[in-house]
Amino acid sequence: MGLAERQANAQLEMSELRQEMRQLTTRVDTLTDNVDRVLARSAILDDVLLELRDSHEQHQRNFEEHQRTTNAAL
């Protein structure tokens, strides 16, 4: 194999590597976007769960107070 052929093969390999790097970069960017979206949704769901828990606790207190006043009236 002559020098010119080795250089041509090296150029071809470099070209293929550049293409693979571009594809990998795209995949990493997509993965990063997906992770960012999942984390944002998780934060929103955490807030919703806290609000639901607070609401449930308030309803529970209201129910208990209603029971006390109903029992006292009876």
Secondary structure, DSSP 8 states (H G I E B T S, - for coil): --HHHHHHHHHHHHHHHHHHHHHHHHHHHHHHHHHHHHHHHHHHHHHHHHHHHHHHHHHHHHHHHHHHHHHHH-
